[in-house]
Amino acid sequence: MRFLRIPTFITGRKEYRRMDRTPARYGQFASFMSVQGCNSRRHPDRHDRRLQFQKLTRVATMTGAAIGVTWIALESAKALSFF
């Protein structure tokens, strides 16, 4: 089923496709992360609050957009009925 794959000119040519998913590559990544000191514990509540704020912002924006579109549609209908 070659026709379902993403074309090479978009993804770029990979000579070692299987190397991306080998345990050795994961081991190199884990080693790099431990040397860099990236294993410090993050505060999970701050992350959750940020995600909740993003969700609230997205909902508020979509609600405002829906109200705006509805208002424009009603005003347009009133204007067209006036003429």
Secondary structure, 3 states (H helix, E strand, C coil): CHHHCCCHHHHCCCCCHHHHHCHHHHHHHHHHHHHHCCCCCCCHHHHHHHHHHHHHHHHHHHHHHHHHHHHHHHHHHHHHHHC
